[in-house]
Amino acid sequence: MLKRSRLEVYFDVLKAIGEGVDKPTRIMYKANLSWNTLEDALSTLVNREFVVEKRVGNSRRYILSSKGQNALEHFNKALENLSPPTNLIVIRR
């Protein structure tokens, strides 16, 4: 099994939040992370202003900032460009 890079973890968290998952435990499950890894990732993403933390009573909620949305869009565009074209016709001889 391959270990994800820190960058891949960050984008998995951004993707989960971008899909509307805003509670820490739900983000953890959606991104398939341990609690400690999630806490580290959220701390970094909040400190670098990719994610905004909202306090609601005793609970925390996370939303993407415009910087986070922009990063996620660029990441998805890069993935699309790196994917092999689906309209290729393979001719075998």
Backbone as XML, in Angstrom:
<?xml version="1.0"?>
<chain id="A" units="angstrom">
  <residue number="1" name="MET">
    <atom name="N" x="0.837" y="-1.179" z="0.000"/>
    <atom name="CA" x="0.000" y="0.000" z="0.000"/>
    <atom name="C" x="0.886" y="1.247" z="0.000"/>
  </residue>
  <residue number="2" name="LEU">
    <atom name="N" x="0.575" y="2.197" z="-0.838"/>
    <atom name="CA" x="1.348" y="3.433" z="-0.921"/>
    <atom name="C" x="0.857" y="4.442" z="0.103"/>
  </residue>
  <residue number="3" name="LYS">
    <atom name="N" x="1.793" y="5.138" z="0.685"/>
    <atom name="CA" x="1.464" y="6.187" z="1.641"/>
    <atom name="C" x="1.227" y="7.488" z="0.871"/>
  </residue>
  <residue number="4" name="ARG">
    <atom name="N" x="0.190" y="8.214" z="1.251"/>
    <atom name="CA" x="-0.090" y="9.492" z="0.599"/>
    <atom name="C" x="0.903" y="10.557" z="1.046"/>
  </residue>
  <residue number="5" name="SER">
    <atom name="N" x="1.207" y="11.446" z="0.134"/>
    <atom name="CA" x="2.059" y="12.575" z="0.489"/>
    <atom name="C" x="1.230" y="13.574" z="1.303"/>
  </residue>
  <residue number="6" name="ARG">
    <atom name="N" x="1.916" y="14.466" z="1.953"/>
    <atom name="CA" x="1.233" y="15.498" z="2.734"/>
    <atom name="C" x="0.340" y="16.343" z="1.823"/>
  </residue>
  <residue number="7" name="LEU">
    <atom name="N" x="0.822" y="16.634" z="0.619"/>
    <atom name="CA" x="0.033" y="17.416" z="-0.331"/>
    <atom name="C" x="-1.253" y="16.679" z="-0.711"/>
  </residue>
  <residue number="8" name="GLU">
    <atom name="N" x="-1.169" y="15.369" z="-0.935"/>
    <atom name="CA" x="-2.357" y="14.583" z="-1.253"/>
    <atom name="C" x="-3.354" y="14.595" z="-0.094"/>
  </residue>
  <residue number="9" name="VAL">
    <atom name="N" x="-2.848" y="14.536" z="1.125"/>
    <atom name="CA" x="-3.717" y="14.604" z="2.299"/>
    <atom name="C" x="-4.436" y="15.950" z="2.338"/>
  </residue>
  <residue number="10" name="TYR">
    <atom name="N" x="-3.698" y="17.039" z="2.105"/>
    <atom name="CA" x="-4.308" y="18.371" z="2.103"/>
    <atom name="C" x="-5.430" y="18.453" z="1.064"/>
  </residue>
  <residue number="11" name="PHE">
    <atom name="N" x="-5.160" y="17.945" z="-0.132"/>
    <atom name="CA" x="-6.191" y="18.020" z="-1.164"/>
    <atom name="C" x="-7.359" y="17.089" z="-0.886"/>
  </residue>
  <residue number="12" name="ASP">
    <atom name="N" x="-7.135" y="15.974" z="-0.233"/>
    <atom name="CA" x="-8.249" y="15.108" z="0.162"/>
    <atom name="C" x="-9.147" y="15.817" z="1.174"/>
  </residue>
  <residue number="13" name="VAL">
    <atom name="N" x="-8.540" y="16.562" z="2.083"/>
    <atom name="CA" x="-9.313" y="17.329" z="3.062"/>
    <atom name="C" x="-10.057" y="18.462" z="2.363"/>
  </residue>
  <residue number="14" name="LEU">
    <atom name="N" x="-9.377" y="19.183" z="1.475"/>
    <atom name="CA" x="-10.044" y="20.257" z="0.729"/>
    <atom name="C" x="-11.208" y="19.719" z="-0.093"/>
  </residue>
  <residue number="15" name="LYS">
    <atom name="N" x="-11.009" y="18.573" z="-0.715"/>
    <atom name="CA" x="-12.065" y="17.968" z="-1.521"/>
    <atom name="C" x="-13.276" y="17.613" z="-0.656"/>
  </residue>
  <residue number="16" name="ALA">
    <atom name="N" x="-13.045" y="17.018" z="0.490"/>
    <atom name="CA" x="-14.139" y="16.656" z="1.391"/>
    <atom name="C" x="-14.920" y="17.894" z="1.820"/>
  </residue>
  <residue number="17" name="ILE">
    <atom name="N" x="-14.202" y="18.937" z="2.208"/>
    <atom name="CA" x="-14.863" y="20.174" z="2.625"/>
    <atom name="C" x="-15.595" y="20.810" z="1.444"/>
  </residue>
  <residue number="18" name="GLY">
    <atom name="N" x="-14.975" y="20.767" z="0.263"/>
    <atom name="CA" x="-15.593" y="21.313" z="-0.942"/>
    <atom name="C" x="-16.874" y="20.586" z="-1.328"/>
  </residue>
  <residue number="19" name="GLU">
    <atom name="N" x="-17.006" y="19.325" z="-0.918"/>
    <atom name="CA" x="-18.213" y="18.551" z="-1.190"/>
    <atom name="C" x="-19.284" y="18.766" z="-0.123"/>
  </residue>
  <residue number="20" name="GLY">
    <atom name="N" x="-19.022" y="19.692" z="0.811"/>
    <atom name="CA" x="-20.028" y="20.043" z="1.803"/>
    <atom name="C" x="-19.882" y="19.371" z="3.153"/>
  </residue>
  <residue number="21" name="VAL">
    <atom name="N" x="-18.838" y="18.582" z="3.332"/>
    <atom name="CA" x="-18.599" y="17.951" z="4.626"/>
    <atom name="C" x="-17.893" y="18.982" z="5.499"/>
  </residue>
  <residue number="22" name="ASP">
    <atom name="N" x="-18.510" y="19.366" z="6.621"/>
    <atom name="CA" x="-17.933" y="20.455" z="7.404"/>
    <atom name="C" x="-17.558" y="20.089" z="8.833"/>
  </residue>
  <residue number="23" name="LYS">
    <atom name="N" x="-17.965" y="18.930" z="9.329"/>
    <atom name="CA" x="-17.639" y="18.514" z="10.689"/>
    <atom name="C" x="-16.339" y="17.706" z="10.682"/>
  </residue>
  <residue number="24" name="PRO">
    <atom name="N" x="-15.470" y="17.932" z="11.681"/>
    <atom name="CA" x="-14.167" y="17.254" z="11.689"/>
    <atom name="C" x="-14.236" y="15.733" z="11.560"/>
  </residue>
  <residue number="25" name="THR">
    <atom name="N" x="-15.103" y="15.092" z="12.314"/>
    <atom name="CA" x="-15.160" y="13.630" z="12.251"/>
    <atom name="C" x="-15.594" y="13.157" z="10.877"/>
  </residue>
  <residue number="26" name="ARG">
    <atom name="N" x="-16.534" y="13.845" z="10.288"/>
    <atom name="CA" x="-17.005" y="13.473" z="8.945"/>
    <atom name="C" x="-15.916" y="13.700" z="7.896"/>
  </residue>
  <residue number="27" name="ILE">
    <atom name="N" x="-15.163" y="14.788" z="8.053"/>
    <atom name="CA" x="-14.040" y="15.053" z="7.146"/>
    <atom name="C" x="-13.016" y="13.928" z="7.270"/>
  </residue>
  <residue number="28" name="MET">
    <atom name="N" x="-12.749" y="13.509" z="8.510"/>
    <atom name="CA" x="-11.794" y="12.444" z="8.771"/>
    <atom name="C" x="-12.191" y="11.172" z="8.019"/>
  </residue>
  <residue number="29" name="TYR">
    <atom name="N" x="-13.465" y="10.790" z="8.120"/>
    <atom name="CA" x="-13.933" y="9.573" z="7.438"/>
    <atom name="C" x="-13.919" y="9.735" z="5.923"/>
  </residue>
  <residue number="30" name="LYS">
    <atom name="N" x="-14.380" y="10.887" z="5.441"/>
    <atom name="CA" x="-14.448" y="11.122" z="3.991"/>
    <atom name="C" x="-13.050" y="11.104" z="3.361"/>
  </residue>
  <residue number="31" name="ALA">
    <atom name="N" x="-12.072" y="11.674" z="4.069"/>
    <atom name="CA" x="-10.703" y="11.740" z="3.547"/>
    <atom name="C" x="-9.881" y="10.514" z="3.937"/>
  </residue>
  <residue number="32" name="ASN">
    <atom name="N" x="-10.485" y="9.605" z="4.702"/>
    <atom name="CA" x="-9.826" y="8.370" z="5.125"/>
    <atom name="C" x="-8.506" y="8.660" z="5.863"/>
  </residue>
  <residue number="33" name="LEU">
    <atom name="N" x="-8.626" y="9.434" z="6.952"/>
    <atom name="CA" x="-7.461" y="9.848" z="7.733"/>
    <atom name="C" x="-7.617" y="9.453" z="9.190"/>
  </residue>
  <residue number="34" name="SER">
    <atom name="N" x="-6.503" y="9.415" z="9.898"/>
    <atom name="CA" x="-6.551" y="9.269" z="11.347"/>
    <atom name="C" x="-6.859" y="10.642" z="11.942"/>
  </residue>
  <residue number="35" name="TRP">
    <atom name="N" x="-7.263" y="10.633" z="13.207"/>
    <atom name="CA" x="-7.610" y="11.902" z="13.857"/>
    <atom name="C" x="-6.400" y="12.835" z="13.915"/>
  </residue>
  <residue number="36" name="ASN">
    <atom name="N" x="-5.227" y="12.325" z="14.294"/>
    <atom name="CA" x="-4.031" y="13.171" z="14.408"/>
    <atom name="C" x="-3.625" y="13.770" z="13.062"/>
  </residue>
  <residue number="37" name="THR">
    <atom name="N" x="-3.700" y="12.974" z="12.011"/>
    <atom name="CA" x="-3.359" y="13.471" z="10.675"/>
    <atom name="C" x="-4.337" y="14.544" z="10.244"/>
  </residue>
  <residue number="38" name="LEU">
    <atom name="N" x="-5.621" y="14.326" z="10.527"/>
    <atom name="CA" x="-6.633" y="15.332" z="10.184"/>
    <atom name="C" x="-6.368" y="16.634" z="10.934"/>
  </residue>
  <residue number="39" name="GLU">
    <atom name="N" x="-6.112" y="16.540" z="12.235"/>
    <atom name="CA" x="-5.860" y="17.736" z="13.038"/>
    <atom name="C" x="-4.674" y="18.526" z="12.485"/>
  </residue>
  <residue number="40" name="ASP">
    <atom name="N" x="-3.606" y="17.827" z="12.126"/>
    <atom name="CA" x="-2.433" y="18.492" z="11.546"/>
    <atom name="C" x="-2.786" y="19.175" z="10.225"/>
  </residue>
  <residue number="41" name="ALA">
    <atom name="N" x="-3.527" y="18.465" z="9.376"/>
    <atom name="CA" x="-3.894" y="19.013" z="8.071"/>
    <atom name="C" x="-4.809" y="20.233" z="8.226"/>
  </residue>
  <residue number="42" name="LEU">
    <atom name="N" x="-5.819" y="20.123" z="9.093"/>
    <atom name="CA" x="-6.736" y="21.249" z="9.293"/>
    <atom name="C" x="-6.000" y="22.454" z="9.862"/>
  </residue>
  <residue number="43" name="SER">
    <atom name="N" x="-5.104" y="22.213" z="10.794"/>
    <atom name="CA" x="-4.327" y="23.311" z="11.380"/>
    <atom name="C" x="-3.524" y="24.037" z="10.304"/>
  </residue>
  <residue number="44" name="THR">
    <atom name="N" x="-2.860" y="23.276" z="9.452"/>
    <atom name="CA" x="-2.072" y="23.872" z="8.367"/>
    <atom name="C" x="-2.965" y="24.629" z="7.392"/>
  </residue>
  <residue number="45" name="LEU">
    <atom name="N" x="-4.071" y="24.005" z="6.996"/>
    <atom name="CA" x="-4.966" y="24.636" z="6.011"/>
    <atom name="C" x="-5.627" y="25.899" z="6.564"/>
  </residue>
  <residue number="46" name="VAL">
    <atom name="N" x="-5.945" y="25.911" z="7.848"/>
    <atom name="CA" x="-6.522" y="27.106" z="8.472"/>
    <atom name="C" x="-5.451" y="28.195" z="8.576"/>
  </residue>
  <residue number="47" name="ASN">
    <atom name="N" x="-4.256" y="27.825" z="9.047"/>
    <atom name="CA" x="-3.174" y="28.813" z="9.205"/>
    <atom name="C" x="-2.758" y="29.434" z="7.877"/>
  </residue>
  <residue number="48" name="ARG">
    <atom name="N" x="-2.856" y="28.665" z="6.809"/>
    <atom name="CA" x="-2.474" y="29.189" z="5.485"/>
    <atom name="C" x="-3.666" y="29.748" z="4.718"/>
  </residue>
  <residue number="49" name="GLU">
    <atom name="N" x="-4.817" y="29.833" z="5.390"/>
    <atom name="CA" x="-6.036" y="30.486" z="4.886"/>
    <atom name="C" x="-6.669" y="29.792" z="3.683"/>
  </residue>
  <residue number="50" name="PHE">
    <atom name="N" x="-6.522" y="28.457" z="3.603"/>
    <atom name="CA" x="-7.228" y="27.683" z="2.584"/>
    <atom name="C" x="-8.605" y="27.270" z="3.102"/>
  </residue>
  <residue number="51" name="VAL">
    <atom name="N" x="-8.739" y="27.219" z="4.421"/>
    <atom name="CA" x="-9.963" y="26.793" z="5.081"/>
    <atom name="C" x="-10.257" y="27.771" z="6.212"/>
  </residue>
  <residue number="52" name="VAL">
    <atom name="N" x="-11.553" y="28.013" z="6.432"/>
    <atom name="CA" x="-11.985" y="28.874" z="7.530"/>
    <atom name="C" x="-12.652" y="27.994" z="8.584"/>
  </residue>
  <residue number="53" name="GLU">
    <atom name="N" x="-12.241" y="28.185" z="9.836"/>
    <atom name="CA" x="-12.841" y="27.443" z="10.942"/>
    <atom name="C" x="-13.922" y="28.303" z="11.580"/>
  </residue>
  <residue number="54" name="LYS">
    <atom name="N" x="-15.117" y="27.745" z="11.721"/>
    <atom name="CA" x="-16.235" y="28.431" z="12.378"/>
    <atom name="C" x="-16.545" y="27.697" z="13.672"/>
  </residue>
  <residue number="55" name="ARG">
    <atom name="N" x="-16.704" y="28.423" z="14.743"/>
    <atom name="CA" x="-17.098" y="27.836" z="16.023"/>
    <atom name="C" x="-18.618" y="27.994" z="16.164"/>
  </residue>
  <residue number="56" name="VAL">
    <atom name="N" x="-19.285" y="26.871" z="16.440"/>
    <atom name="CA" x="-20.724" y="26.860" z="16.671"/>
    <atom name="C" x="-20.924" y="26.184" z="18.025"/>
  </residue>
  <residue number="57" name="GLY">
    <atom name="N" x="-21.094" y="27.005" z="19.067"/>
    <atom name="CA" x="-21.157" y="26.444" z="20.411"/>
    <atom name="C" x="-19.827" y="25.799" z="20.745"/>
  </residue>
  <residue number="58" name="ASN">
    <atom name="N" x="-19.874" y="24.528" z="21.107"/>
    <atom name="CA" x="-18.645" y="23.787" z="21.421"/>
    <atom name="C" x="-18.072" y="23.054" z="20.218"/>
  </residue>
  <residue number="59" name="SER">
    <atom name="N" x="-18.743" y="23.118" z="19.084"/>
    <atom name="CA" x="-18.285" y="22.359" z="17.920"/>
    <atom name="C" x="-17.605" y="23.269" z="16.894"/>
  </residue>
  <residue number="60" name="ARG">
    <atom name="N" x="-16.871" y="22.629" z="16.000"/>
    <atom name="CA" x="-16.163" y="23.335" z="14.935"/>
    <atom name="C" x="-16.753" y="22.931" z="13.596"/>
  </residue>
  <residue number="61" name="ARG">
    <atom name="N" x="-16.781" y="23.870" z="12.678"/>
    <atom name="CA" x="-17.194" y="23.618" z="11.301"/>
    <atom name="C" x="-16.138" y="24.243" z="10.397"/>
  </residue>
  <residue number="62" name="TYR">
    <atom name="N" x="-15.951" y="23.632" z="9.231"/>
    <atom name="CA" x="-14.934" y="24.113" z="8.304"/>
    <atom name="C" x="-15.550" y="24.392" z="6.942"/>
  </residue>
  <residue number="63" name="ILE">
    <atom name="N" x="-15.146" y="25.505" z="6.350"/>
    <atom name="CA" x="-15.582" y="25.841" z="4.997"/>
    <atom name="C" x="-14.351" y="26.268" z="4.193"/>
  </residue>
  <residue number="64" name="LEU">
    <atom name="N" x="-14.442" y="26.088" z="2.892"/>
    <atom name="CA" x="-13.345" y="26.515" z="2.024"/>
    <atom name="C" x="-13.325" y="28.025" z="1.909"/>
  </residue>
  <residue number="65" name="SER">
    <atom name="N" x="-12.157" y="28.602" z="1.961"/>
    <atom name="CA" x="-12.005" y="30.018" z="1.649"/>
    <atom name="C" x="-11.913" y="30.132" z="0.134"/>
  </residue>
  <residue number="66" name="SER">
    <atom name="N" x="-11.898" y="31.341" z="-0.373"/>
    <atom name="CA" x="-11.747" y="31.510" z="-1.826"/>
    <atom name="C" x="-10.384" y="30.971" z="-2.276"/>
  </residue>
  <residue number="67" name="LYS">
    <atom name="N" x="-9.388" y="31.099" z="-1.429"/>
    <atom name="CA" x="-8.054" y="30.559" z="-1.729"/>
    <atom name="C" x="-8.108" y="29.033" z="-1.820"/>
  </residue>
  <residue number="68" name="GLY">
    <atom name="N" x="-8.847" y="28.407" z="-0.922"/>
    <atom name="CA" x="-9.003" y="26.958" z="-0.936"/>
    <atom name="C" x="-9.775" y="26.476" z="-2.150"/>
  </residue>
  <residue number="69" name="GLN">
    <atom name="N" x="-10.834" y="27.196" z="-2.505"/>
    <atom name="CA" x="-11.611" y="26.846" z="-3.699"/>
    <atom name="C" x="-10.758" y="26.953" z="-4.944"/>
  </residue>
  <residue number="70" name="ASN">
    <atom name="N" x="-9.975" y="28.007" z="-5.011"/>
    <atom name="CA" x="-9.091" y="28.230" z="-6.160"/>
    <atom name="C" x="-8.050" y="27.113" z="-6.270"/>
  </residue>
  <residue number="71" name="ALA">
    <atom name="N" x="-7.445" y="26.734" z="-5.150"/>
    <atom name="CA" x="-6.446" y="25.660" z="-5.149"/>
    <atom name="C" x="-7.070" y="24.344" z="-5.595"/>
  </residue>
  <residue number="72" name="LEU">
    <atom name="N" x="-8.274" y="24.052" z="-5.099"/>
    <atom name="CA" x="-8.956" y="22.813" z="-5.454"/>
    <atom name="C" x="-9.310" y="22.785" z="-6.940"/>
  </residue>
  <residue number="73" name="GLU">
    <atom name="N" x="-9.756" y="23.910" z="-7.480"/>
    <atom name="CA" x="-10.069" y="23.990" z="-8.916"/>
    <atom name="C" x="-8.814" y="23.745" z="-9.760"/>
  </residue>
  <residue number="74" name="HIS">
    <atom name="N" x="-7.694" y="24.352" z="-9.382"/>
    <atom name="CA" x="-6.449" y="24.168" z="-10.128"/>
    <atom name="C" x="-5.958" y="22.731" z="-10.029"/>
  </residue>
  <residue number="75" name="PHE">
    <atom name="N" x="-6.098" y="22.118" z="-8.867"/>
    <atom name="CA" x="-5.697" y="20.734" z="-8.667"/>
    <atom name="C" x="-6.531" y="19.810" z="-9.559"/>
  </residue>
  <residue number="76" name="ASN">
    <atom name="N" x="-7.841" y="20.029" z="-9.567"/>
    <atom name="CA" x="-8.728" y="19.199" z="-10.397"/>
    <atom name="C" x="-8.431" y="19.385" z="-11.883"/>
  </residue>
  <residue number="77" name="LYS">
    <atom name="N" x="-8.127" y="20.606" z="-12.276"/>
    <atom name="CA" x="-7.782" y="20.876" z="-13.673"/>
    <atom name="C" x="-6.478" y="20.165" z="-14.053"/>
  </residue>
  <residue number="78" name="ALA">
    <atom name="N" x="-5.512" y="20.177" z="-13.142"/>
    <atom name="CA" x="-4.239" y="19.486" z="-13.393"/>
    <atom name="C" x="-4.475" y="17.984" z="-13.521"/>
  </residue>
  <residue number="79" name="LEU">
    <atom name="N" x="-5.320" y="17.417" z="-12.676"/>
    <atom name="CA" x="-5.634" y="15.991" z="-12.771"/>
    <atom name="C" x="-6.287" y="15.656" z="-14.105"/>
  </residue>
  <residue number="80" name="GLU">
    <atom name="N" x="-7.205" y="16.519" z="-14.558"/>
    <atom name="CA" x="-7.859" y="16.310" z="-15.859"/>
    <atom name="C" x="-6.833" y="16.315" z="-16.984"/>
  </residue>
  <residue number="81" name="ASN">
    <atom name="N" x="-5.903" y="17.247" z="-16.923"/>
    <atom name="CA" x="-4.895" y="17.367" z="-17.977"/>
    <atom name="C" x="-3.910" y="16.203" z="-17.968"/>
  </residue>
  <residue number="82" name="LEU">
    <atom name="N" x="-3.710" y="15.599" z="-16.815"/>
    <atom name="CA" x="-2.777" y="14.477" z="-16.715"/>
    <atom name="C" x="-3.440" y="13.138" z="-17.032"/>
  </residue>
  <residue number="83" name="SER">
    <atom name="N" x="-4.761" y="13.102" z="-17.025"/>
    <atom name="CA" x="-5.471" y="11.856" z="-17.319"/>
    <atom name="C" x="-5.349" y="11.526" z="-18.799"/>
  </residue>
  <residue number="84" name="PRO">
    <atom name="N" x="-5.266" y="10.246" z="-19.123"/>
    <atom name="CA" x="-5.195" y="9.873" z="-20.542"/>
    <atom name="C" x="-6.516" y="10.203" z="-21.246"/>
  </residue>
  <residue number="85" name="PRO">
    <atom name="N" x="-6.448" y="10.627" z="-22.490"/>
    <atom name="CA" x="-7.670" y="10.933" z="-23.236"/>
    <atom name="C" x="-8.544" y="9.685" z="-23.381"/>
  </residue>
  <residue number="86" name="THR">
    <atom name="N" x="-9.843" y="9.896" z="-23.337"/>
    <atom name="CA" x="-10.769" y="8.763" z="-23.437"/>
    <atom name="C" x="-11.228" y="8.525" z="-24.870"/>
  </residue>
  <residue number="87" name="ASN">
    <atom name="N" x="-10.906" y="9.430" z="-25.771"/>
    <atom name="CA" x="-11.393" y="9.293" z="-27.145"/>
    <atom name="C" x="-10.334" y="8.742" z="-28.105"/>
  </residue>
  <residue number="88" name="LEU">
    <atom name="N" x="-9.295" y="8.126" z="-27.571"/>
    <atom name="CA" x="-8.266" y="7.544" z="-28.430"/>
    <atom name="C" x="-8.733" y="6.209" z="-29.001"/>
  </residue>
  <residue number="89" name="ILE">
    <atom name="N" x="-8.405" y="5.990" z="-30.235"/>
    <atom name="CA" x="-8.684" y="4.704" z="-30.879"/>
    <atom name="C" x="-7.359" y="3.973" z="-31.019"/>
  </residue>
  <residue number="90" name="VAL">
    <atom name="N" x="-7.301" y="2.801" z="-30.470"/>
    <atom name="CA" x="-6.070" y="2.020" z="-30.525"/>
    <atom name="C" x="-6.164" y="1.059" z="-31.697"/>
  </residue>
  <residue number="91" name="ILE">
    <atom name="N" x="-5.170" y="1.143" z="-32.570"/>
    <atom name="CA" x="-5.112" y="0.257" z="-33.734"/>
    <atom name="C" x="-3.993" y="-0.728" z="-33.504"/>
  </residue>
  <residue number="92" name="ARG">
    <atom name="N" x="-4.333" y="-1.990" z="-33.515"/>
    <atom name="CA" x="-3.323" y="-3.046" z="-33.308"/>
    <atom name="C" x="-3.025" y="-3.722" z="-34.632"/>
  </residue>
  <residue number="93" name="ARG">
    <atom name="N" x="-1.791" y="-4.022" z="-34.844"/>
    <atom name="CA" x="-1.384" y="-4.680" z="-36.076"/>
    <atom name="C" x="-0.841" y="-6.027" z="-35.812"/>
  </residue>
</chain>
